[in-house]
Amino acid sequence: MIDLRSDTVTRPTEAMLKAMMAAPTGDDVYAEDPTVNLLQSELAERFGHEAGLFCPSGTMANQIAINVHVAPGDEVICHRLSHIYNYEGGGIARNSGASVRLVDAAEGAVPAEVIRAEVNPEDSHFARTSLVCVEDTVNKGGGAVQSLKTLSEGSEASRALGLPFHLDGARAWNALRKTGEDWTRYGRLFDSVSLCLSKGLGTPAGSVLLGSKDFISEAHRTRKVMGGGMRQVGILAAAGLHAIEHHFDRLQEDHDRAARIGDLLAEHPAIDHVARVDTNIVIAQLKNGRPAAELVDAQHSAGILCSAFGPDKVRWVTHLDFGDEALGRVLQALHSWH
Ligand SMILES: *Cc1c(COP(=O)(O)O)cnc(C)c1O
């Protein structure tokens, strides 16, 4: 099967496995795993932050960040499309006792004027707004890359209001590969950043949370409370270091292959609309309310896995284990479906 359900389905390469086997390790709960420490400090430095924390998953990295930034009863400003709201099991309420103020701006962005309009006044009638979260790329927005101008203005507006500005950067790698933006300049827009190593970069697991020394020291405590302290996890950190060096540039290939699929679908008679393909995600809407399952089943019969993404939308995600031969088969199968 060609699996395009997500970029999380990749298997570690031979070279990655070798790097993992060679990694020096120690007990990371005591902060004594040299490979974890190297990954944390290297990413912190490259993204212009003081410190980093290795986490088992992107969900945990986001949830830890939210937990450190907010108090029970507070409110978090985030987009209606955001992963932290849609796909983290209601964790904002469950883990941190906070509520959300959902915003609806175009393409998953949270622009400065929206932040200024949605922040609650300092008045005991209202929940205290204490965090702004943004996502880049926007998963539910078809992998859309946020404009640097919108992010910079959002950052400025948040900080002027005394609100920390958190980035769910599960796929920030794809955004940075696409824009060529300087990692440090980009990272400094945010007070905390979560980065996934197991999406486009292709490691078996792991995310890194970045922030100030004080923030990361609180995050370390919260990770322990959530049960996310691991031991000789340098084997995973080594996969991350390997992937940052060897799998970042090649993200362009994933973007190019996604664009080929998007181009074909945009011309397809049974497709109403394809969300702009910025990076490695393609989301297409079927015409006349035809159910997504029709296309998902047709792809399945052709040996291709993709996902229903709403009643009449289908999603494909390109990745490290998806090459040109497989692309040819996908294009052929879509071409012959009616
Ligand atoms: C995948 C993803 C995450 C984290 O997911 P995990 O499966 O917990 O690693 C967070 N945010 C976005 C936008 C994602 O796509």
Ligand as a Chemical Component Dictionary entry (heavy atoms), coordinates in Angstrom:
data_LIG
# 
_chem_comp.id                   LIG 
_chem_comp.type                 NON-POLYMER 
_chem_comp.pdbx_formal_charge   0 
_chem_comp.three_letter_code    LIG 
# 
loop_
_chem_comp_atom.comp_id 
_chem_comp_atom.atom_id 
_chem_comp_atom.alt_atom_id 
_chem_comp_atom.type_symbol 
_chem_comp_atom.charge 
_chem_comp_atom.model_Cartn_x 
_chem_comp_atom.model_Cartn_y 
_chem_comp_atom.model_Cartn_z 
_chem_comp_atom.pdbx_ordinal 
LIG C1 C1 C 0 0.724  16.154 14.570 1  
LIG C2 C2 C 0 0.470  17.475 15.129 2  
LIG C3 C3 C 0 0.693  17.752 16.483 3  
LIG C4 C4 C 0 1.202  16.744 17.470 4  
LIG O1 O1 O 0 0.701  15.511 17.349 5  
LIG P1 P1 P 0 1.275  14.199 18.046 6  
LIG O2 O2 O 0 0.606  13.134 17.287 7  
LIG O3 O3 O 0 0.878  14.262 19.456 8  
LIG O4 O4 O 0 2.762  14.201 17.910 9  
LIG C5 C5 C 0 0.476  19.030 16.936 10 
LIG N1 N1 N 0 0.053  19.984 16.099 11 
LIG C6 C6 C 0 -0.157 19.778 14.799 12 
LIG C7 C7 C 0 -0.579 20.901 13.928 13 
LIG C8 C8 C 0 0.030  18.504 14.263 14 
LIG O5 O5 O 0 -0.197 18.294 12.965 15 
# 
loop_
_chem_comp_bond.comp_id 
_chem_comp_bond.atom_id_1 
_chem_comp_bond.atom_id_2 
_chem_comp_bond.value_order 
_chem_comp_bond.pdbx_ordinal 
LIG C1 C2 SING 1  
LIG C2 C3 SING 2  
LIG C2 C8 DOUB 3  
LIG C3 C4 SING 4  
LIG C3 C5 DOUB 5  
LIG C4 O1 SING 6  
LIG O1 P1 SING 7  
LIG P1 O2 DOUB 8  
LIG P1 O3 SING 9  
LIG P1 O4 SING 10 
LIG C5 N1 SING 11 
LIG N1 C6 DOUB 12 
LIG C6 C7 SING 13 
LIG C6 C8 SING 14 
LIG C8 O5 SING 15 
# 
